[in-house]
Amino acid sequence: MKTKPDLSVSIGRGLTLKNPVMSASGTFGYGLEFSPLLNLSLLGAIVVKGLSLLPSSGNPPVRIVETPCGMLNAIGLENIGVEAFVADKLPLLAPFNTPVIANIYGKTVDEYAKLASRLDCEKGVAALEVNISCPNVKAGGVVFGTDPKAASAVIAAVRRSTGKPVIAKLSPNVSSIVEIAKAVEDAGADAVSLINTITGMAVDLERRRPVLHNITGGLSGPAIKPVGLRMVWQAAGAVNIPVIGLGGISNARDALEYMLVGASAIQVGTANFVAPTVCIDIINGIRAFCVENKIEKISCFVGSLELN
């Protein structure tokens, strides 16, 4: 058995990562914020904060509240906009030997297409992760990711606008994750990532008011891991494209459980706030697991769950 197992994984359209551990969008800034704390070159990929066509200030505070085994956030996708990202952030990520994946979001199908087209020419962007957990303002606020037709329309528009790998980030707030996963695969997605946050709420008993200014927010952290595992297992069994798992991953064991049920790679989110070097710890833990269990290629472990 090799002392250095092969941790490389493919996540579609020729994009191979040195290992399966990625940062999750919205929890890792633009990557640069974490560079004083860990070697970004060791990560499988950096998924940056969600980008819109124009800068966005997000929601007013209170925007984050801690919950048992997790947190609620209603940041509102605050970001500097795609042009500032390309000019000010992307060049500084170039020295790191790590693929940069741009997470994009819009309020209309046309906005998604314009973002994909704008980033298509940027060599420093390895792939696009499409956040479809956003309201479609032209359809009365229906969230793109909860309707198969709307999700398909977004991914098809992005697919037409770029030659880069397209990853559809799926919402868990649906009745059938399989239906959505199949719809985006048919529309041209090269991979799917799931799950995004689960809609939740916190209230102040003494003040008799919601804690978050936005009233509801997205629940993340260890509390959602069982839901994430179930949905990744379902999606992986339904599509023929790579699945990227996320939701409550705090250590190597969590990551390996996601890979066992079918995730080709994983993303680490909320845990970064607790332990900024957790991604490195998870990479080392996966490597140690492979050595201990005589697994020469982590890709051979993916989807090896036994049901009988």
C-alpha positions in Angstrom: 0.0 0.0 0.0 1.3 3.5 -0.9 1.9 5.8 2.0 0.5 8.6 -0.3 -2.8 7.4 -1.7 -4.3 9.2 -4.7 -6.8 11.7 -3.4 -7.5 13.3 -6.8 -11.1 13.4 -8.0 -12.9 14.6 -11.1 -15.9 16.9 -10.9 -16.8 17.1 -14.6 -15.8 18.5 -17.9 -12.1 17.7 -17.4 -11.7 19.5 -14.1 -9.7 17.3 -11.7 -8.9 18.4 -8.1 -5.8 17.3 -6.2 -8.1 16.2 -3.4 -11.8 16.3 -2.7 -11.9 19.1 -0.1 -13.3 22.4 -1.2 -14.4 25.5 0.7 -18.1 26.3 0.6 -19.3 29.6 -0.9 -20.2 32.3 1.6 -18.1 30.8 4.4 -14.6 31.4 3.0 -14.8 35.0 1.7 -12.9 35.4 -1.5 -10.3 32.9 -0.3 -7.8 35.6 0.5 -9.2 36.2 4.0 -8.0 32.7 5.0 -4.5 32.9 3.3 -2.8 34.1 6.6 -4.2 31.1 8.4 -3.6 28.1 6.0 -1.9 27.3 2.8 -4.6 27.7 0.1 -2.4 25.6 -2.3 -3.3 22.5 -0.3 -7.1 22.7 -0.9 -8.9 20.8 -3.7 -10.6 24.0 -4.7 -11.7 27.4 -3.4 -15.3 28.3 -4.0 -15.7 32.1 -3.5 -18.5 34.2 -2.1 -21.5 34.4 -4.3 -21.1 37.0 -7.1 -23.8 39.2 -8.7 -23.6 41.5 -11.7 -23.6 44.6 -9.4 -22.3 45.0 -5.8 -24.8 44.2 -3.1 -24.9 45.3 0.5 -27.1 42.3 1.5 -29.6 42.5 4.4 -29.6 44.8 7.4 -28.4 43.3 10.7 -29.1 41.2 12.7 -27.9 38.8 10.0 -26.4 35.8 11.9 -27.6 33.9 15.0 -26.1 30.8 16.7 -28.4 27.8 17.1 -27.9 24.4 18.7 -25.5 22.5 16.5 -25.3 25.3 13.9 -26.2 28.8 12.8 -28.8 30.8 11.0 -27.7 33.4 8.5 -29.5 36.0 6.5 -26.5 37.8 5.0 -28.5 38.4 1.8 -25.6 37.5 -0.6 -23.6 40.6 0.1 -20.7 40.9 -2.3 -18.5 43.3 -4.2 -19.9 42.5 -7.7 -18.3 40.5 -10.5 -16.2 43.4 -11.9 -14.5 44.2 -8.6 -13.9 40.5 -8.0 -12.2 40.1 -11.4 -10.1 43.2 -11.0 -9.2 43.1 -7.3 -9.5 39.5 -6.0 -9.0 37.1 -8.8 -5.4 38.2 -9.6 -4.3 37.7 -6.0 -5.6 34.1 -6.1 -3.4 33.2 -9.1 -0.2 32.3 -7.2 -2.0 29.5 -5.4 -2.0 26.2 -7.1 -5.7 25.7 -6.5 -8.7 25.9 -8.8 -11.0 28.9 -8.1 -14.7 28.2 -8.6 -16.9 31.3 -8.9 -20.3 31.0 -7.3 -22.9 33.2 -9.2 -26.5 34.2 -8.6 -29.1 36.4 -10.2 -32.7 37.5 -10.0 -33.5 36.6 -13.6 -32.3 34.0 -16.1 -30.7 36.8 -18.1 -28.6 37.9 -15.1 -27.2 34.4 -14.7 -26.3 34.2 -18.4 -24.6 37.6 -18.3 -22.5 36.5 -15.3 -21.5 33.2 -16.9 -20.5 35.1 -20.1 -18.5 37.6 -18.2 -16.5 35.0 -16.3 -16.1 32.7 -19.3 -13.0 34.6 -20.5 -11.3 34.7 -17.1 -8.5 32.0 -17.1 -8.3 32.2 -13.3 -11.8 30.8 -13.0 -11.9 27.0 -13.2 -15.6 26.5 -13.0 -18.9 28.2 -12.2 -21.1 27.1 -9.3 -24.7 28.3 -9.9 -26.7 29.2 -6.9 -30.3 28.6 -7.8 -31.6 29.2 -4.3 -32.6 32.7 -5.4 -36.1 34.3 -6.1 -37.1 34.7 -9.7 -38.3 38.3 -9.7 -40.1 37.8 -13.1 -42.0 34.8 -11.7 -43.5 36.4 -8.6 -40.5 35.5 -6.3 -40.6 31.8 -6.9 -37.2 30.4 -6.0 -35.4 29.0 -9.1 -34.2 25.9 -7.2 -37.6 24.7 -6.1 -39.1 24.5 -9.5 -37.6 22.0 -12.0 -38.5 24.1 -15.1 -37.0 27.3 -13.5 -33.9 25.5 -12.4 -33.5 23.9 -15.9 -33.9 27.3 -17.5 -31.1 28.9 -15.4 -28.7 26.0 -16.0 -29.4 25.9 -19.7 -28.8 29.6 -20.1 -25.5 29.4 -18.2 -24.5 26.3 -20.2 -25.0 28.3 -23.4 -22.9 31.2 -22.1 -19.8 29.4 -21.0 -17.5 26.5 -21.9 -16.4 26.1 -18.3 -17.7 23.4 -16.0 -21.1 24.2 -14.6 -22.0 23.1 -11.1 -25.6 23.5 -10.0 -26.0 24.2 -6.3 -29.2 22.7 -5.2 -31.6 23.8 -2.5 -32.9 21.3 0.1 -36.2 23.1 0.4 -37.9 20.9 -2.1 -40.2 18.0 -2.1 -38.0 15.9 -4.5 -34.3 16.5 -4.8 -34.1 13.8 -7.4 -36.5 15.7 -9.7 -34.4 18.9 -9.5 -31.1 17.0 -9.9 -32.3 15.3 -13.0 -33.7 18.6 -14.4 -30.3 20.4 -14.1 -28.4 17.4 -15.4 -30.6 17.4 -18.5 -30.1 21.1 -18.9 -26.3 20.7 -19.1 -24.9 20.8 -15.6 -21.6 19.0 -15.3 -22.0 18.4 -11.6 -24.4 19.2 -8.7 -23.5 20.4 -5.2 -25.9 19.9 -2.3 -27.2 20.9 0.1 -27.6 24.6 0.4 -29.0 25.9 3.7 -32.4 24.9 5.1 -34.8 27.7 5.8 -35.2 28.3 9.5 -36.2 30.9 12.1 -35.2 32.1 15.6 -37.2 34.2 17.9 -36.5 36.4 21.0 -38.9 35.2 23.6 -38.5 38.3 25.9 -38.9 40.8 23.1 -41.4 38.7 21.2 -39.7 39.4 18.0 -37.7 37.5 15.3 -34.0 37.6 16.0 -33.1 38.0 12.3 -34.0 41.3 10.6 -35.0 39.1 7.6 -37.2 37.0 10.0 -36.0 33.7 8.3 -32.6 32.6 7.4 -30.5 29.6 6.2 -29.7 26.9 8.8 -26.3 25.4 8.4 -23.8 23.4 10.5 -23.9 19.9 12.1 -27.6 20.0 12.6 -28.3 19.6 8.9 -25.8 16.8 8.1 -28.4 13.9 8.2 -30.5 15.8 5.7 -27.5 16.5 3.5 -26.4 12.8 3.6 -29.9 11.6 2.6 -30.2 14.1 -0.3 -26.7 13.4 -1.6 -27.4 9.6 -1.5 -30.6 10.2 -3.4 -29.1 12.5 -6.0 -26.1 10.3 -6.6 -28.3 7.4 -7.3 -30.4 9.4 -9.8 -27.8 11.3 -12.0 -24.8 10.4 -14.0 -22.8 13.5 -13.2 -20.5 14.0 -10.1 -22.2 15.0 -6.9 -20.5 17.4 -4.5 -21.7 17.0 -0.9 -22.0 19.6 1.8 -23.9 20.3 4.9 -22.6 20.0 8.4 -19.1 18.6 7.6 -16.8 19.3 10.5 -14.2 16.6 10.3 -12.8 13.9 8.1 -15.3 11.3 9.2 -18.2 13.6 8.1 -16.5 14.1 4.7 -15.9 10.4 4.3 -19.6 9.6 5.1 -20.6 11.9 2.3 -18.2 10.2 -0.1 -19.4 6.8 1.0 -23.0 7.7 0.0 -21.9 9.0 -3.4 -20.2 12.4 -3.2 -17.2 12.7 -5.5 -16.0 15.7 -3.5 -17.1 17.7 -0.5 -17.4 21.3 0.6 -16.7 22.7 4.1 -18.8 25.7 5.3 -19.8 26.6 8.8 -16.9 24.7 10.4 -14.5 27.3 8.9 -15.9 29.8 11.4 -15.1 27.5 14.3 -11.7 26.2 13.1 -10.2 28.2 10.2 -7.8 25.3 9.4 -10.4 22.6 9.4 -10.1 22.0 5.6 -6.5 21.0 6.1 -7.4 18.7 9.0 -10.0 17.0 6.8 -7.6 16.4 4.0 -5.1 14.9 6.4 -7.8 12.8 7.9 -9.0 11.4 4.6 -5.4 10.5 3.7 -4.9 8.7 7.0 -8.2 6.8 6.5 -7.0 5.7 3.0 -3.7 4.5 4.4 -5.3 2.6 7.3 -7.9 1.0 5.1 -5.5 0.3 2.2 -7.5 2.5 -0.2 -5.1 3.5 -3.0 -7.5 5.8 -4.8 -10.2 7.8 -2.9 -12.3 7.8 -6.1 -12.7 4.0 -5.7 -14.3 4.6 -2.3 -17.0 7.0 -3.6 -20.5 5.4 -3.5 -19.3 2.2 -1.9 -22.2 2.1 0.6 -23.6 -1.4 1.1 -27.3 -1.6 1.6 -27.6 -5.4 2.0 
